[in-house]
C-alpha cells in the first residue's frame, strides 16, 4: 500500500491546470497515465491549437499524433502556397476531426474554395470560423470576370448584401465569391487584405456574432441574417439608397462596432442595441444625436477618434437615460456635450491642456459615477486639475475608482476631498507627482485598496517612493497605506539634479 494518498484523476487534472505549458509537457513524460491527464479532453478543448503550414508533413502528422488530433478542438490552417496534394490531405484531416469547435484559415480565395466549400458542411460541431483572405501567389490574369475566383454578383445579390455594398471608394469593383454553409457556426470573422471586397454567400442559420473587414456577407437563402453582435471595419455605408434601414432586418442586434467607416443615420437605427462602438468613423452630428436618443436600451457607448461632417458642432447635447458607460477619445478638439443622468462609468480624453466644457459637466450632471477616467492625449500634460477642481470630487459620493491620465498634480490639494472612505482605487498614468503630493494623497485616502503609478514622473522629494534610491521607510507609501496595494510600472525617478 502506498504511503501517499491516491488522488482521483479529476483532481490531478485540476491541479495540472495551474502549470505553464512548458512544465505540462515535462510532466506528460512521467508515465502514460499522466500523459493522458496532461493532454486530457478539457485541456485540448480549451488551450490546444493545431497549426498546419505548407511545410508540414501532413501524413506524418496524422500518423504520429493521432491522440492529439482526436482530442484537438481548434485548428489554424495556413494555405498560402500549398499544392493540390496538400489540399487533399487537409480535407481528410478536417473531415477526420468532425468534433472541431474553432477553425482559422488563411489563404487565397482559390485555396479557401477548395478546402471550405467541401468540408465545412460536415463540421457539425463547429462554433467559430475565422477566414483571412490573402493575395494569390500566382501571377494575376489580365482580365478576371468569372471562374475559379467566383463570379461578379448580380444587382439583386448586391442589394441583398446587408444593403451595405459600396464601390470601395473607386477601387476595383470585382468581388470574389465563396459559397459556404454550416448549421452550427455562431461566430464568423472575415478579413480580406486585398483591395477588393470578398463576397460570402453563406447559409449559417445559427450565426449570431459577425466581424468583417473588406468583406461582405450575404444569406444564401431569402431570409436575412439576424445577428446579436456585428463588427464592420474599412467599410463605406450607403448614403443614397432608398431601401429600408438594415436595422429592420436585424431586430435582435445587441452589440455593434464600426471602424474606419463612413456612415449615415440609416446605419444607426438599431433600436435594440446595448453596446455601440465607433472607431475612426466619419458621421453627421445631428443624425448621430437623434440615433442615440432613439436607442432606449443602449448601455455602453464609445467614440474613438470620430470625425463629424459639420465644420461647427451645434450647441446641443447627446441625451440618453439608459447609457451607464461612456468613453470619448477624440483626435480633434471637439466640444461634445452629453446629458446621461444614469452614467456610472466615464472615460474622457481631451485634446486641450485647458479644462474642456465636459470637465465642468461631470460634477453637475453625473453624480452617480462610480468609475471616472479623465486626462489629455499623448504629448500633452493637462494643467486644469487645480485646488478648487479637485474638490469637485465631493460632488460624486458614489465614486470608487479614479484614473488620471497625463495630468499635472502640482496644484492638486487632495485634502479638499471630504468623502475619504469612498475611493477604493486610484490609478495615475503618465502624471508628474512629487513625494509631498503622494504623501498627501495617502493621508487623504487611508482606506485606499489599490494605488497604481504607471509611466509616472516621480519628482523630488522622492523619499515616499519605494523605487527611489533615497526612499524612507517611515515616509514610504506602502508604510502609510498598510491595507493598500501600491504598484509602480515603468516610472521615471528624478534625481537630486532634476534629471531622470
Phi, psi and omega in degrees: 000133182289142178283347178259137179294143180269118181275147175298151180303326180296323180290318178298318179297323178293321178294319182294341180294340181277352182275143171296164185299318182299318179288330176295321179297320178292322179294326182295340181276000182293308180198172183294322180298316179291327177299316179294326179287319181296314180257048178289174183299321182295316180297312182296325181291323187266324192237336186277127177236123178272118180257123181242123180237164183303330182280353181286146172273099187292325179295313179294325179298318180290325184283319188268348184230042184296322181293315179295320179295326180291325183268342185294136180242001180223140183217140176239121183249125175254106189263347186302120177086003181284142182275177183296323179296320177295325178296319178297316179295322178294323176300315179297321180296318179292317182292333178287338180252063183291346180269012181297141181256325183228137181223130176236129185229132177236127180174183178280169181297321179299315180292321179295320178298318183294324184272306193281321185297332181268325189264332186300319180299335181276349180271080190280358176248005182293130181254317184238136179227125176242128181237124175239119184261127179242168184293138177299137182288328182286159180299144182281143176291160183294321182222123182239117177236325178200175180129219184296326182282357178105168183258155175290124183298148177287173180296324179296321179293320180296326178291335182274349185282068178056019181055030188234006185287135176232181182267019176056036175066034178095001179286178180303139183269001179291132182237116179286154189234136170235134178252106186236151179209138175196136186270349187249346185297130176250333181238130180225126177240127181237130179220122179246117180273358176280171179281340182268161174284152170251129185259115181256111176264100192238156175236093183233084184294337182263003187294128179232339186230121184228136174231126185227138174226119182055030182225158180227132181247131179230144179287133179291339177257181179283347180282132180281155176290149177231083186280161169257330178226136182218132178230123180240134180227142180053062186220141179256113178285141182292139178239355185245352183287142178264007180291166177294149181299150183297337181297333178293336181269344181233071186289342183257012180295124182253323184233130181226131176232125177240124182230139179053048184231169172233121189230164173235187186295334180299327184283351187238026177261052179260092189289342181265005183298140171248337178223133178226127180231122178242122184234122179049050184245142179254130183209182179257128185301311184298319180294318179295320179299315180293323180294318179296320179294331182278343182275093186282348180251004183292125181251325186230130182222129180233130175242111183240111178053045178274141176243145180251148182289335180287140176289320179235125182283141178293155182276061178229164185248152166286131182236140177194135177267352185259334186293127177245347183226121184225130179232131182224110172237118185228135180282338180257159183276071177271143171257091183256115181261141179230152176227088180242090187295338182257019183293131180245335182226122182229130175231119187223122177245121183262157176263358184246145177283341178267165186292121175283167180299328181298330182297322179283331181292332185303312187285341184265314190259347189232063185277000176264008183299135173248333178229127180228125174235124185219145179175196181236165184286172184298147179087001180227163175232119179290134184240025184251011176268085185263182180299320181285324183288326179293335178288346178294343177301335179297340179276000180242079187291343182258005183293128181242331183231127180234128177232128178243130186243117177051053179244138175283128182252014183297324184261002183284131177245095185294338182293349178286347181280125182270322182279075190281341183261001184278320184288133177251336183214133174233131178232125178251123183241116177065026183261133170283130181212140179258174183297322180295318178296321179294320179293323177293321177298316180295322180289331181284324183240073183291340181265013181299139181260331181217134175226111182250130173242104184247125177057032182272155175260104184272110189262165179290143357284142187252016184290349180273349185258124184295337182274356178277150182292328184256027183290153180249129180299328180287328183262352187297150183298320183292336176283322181284329181247079187292332181264004188253144172270112180257124185232137175244134178223117176052047179267150178252123184260127180280134178271185184293343179268001178088013178242160182269000000 
